[in-house]
Amino acid sequence: MNALEIVRAVQEHGATLALEGGRLLVKGSGERLPSDLRVELARHKTEVLVALGCPMDKALVNILEELRPNLSPALRALPDEKLLALVNWHIIAAWEKTISRLHQR
């Protein structure tokens, strides 16, 4: 499912998704969403946040919150800005390797 399909599926279950302070909330339905829909919502949470108009910086904070527990203690201790800089550096390095390989062909 993509973000828009998830939003529609939530609405079909009588609920709506809302942003409050950069957090994603499910409102409306007195019943819990089906487990498969909750799994999709969790899996695509950042995409849904962006689709609902959440600023990219707040969406990135959400990504970092999800990743941080899986990082080494040294990386986990980094502030968001430094962790993002490190991630960006790795992306740039990977891009440069890709370009280099393409030019070697």
Summary of the structure (lengths in Angstrom):
residues: 105
radius of gyration: 17.7
end to end distance: 36.6
largest distance: 59.5
contacts: 247
relative contact order: 0.10
helix: 67%
strand: 10%
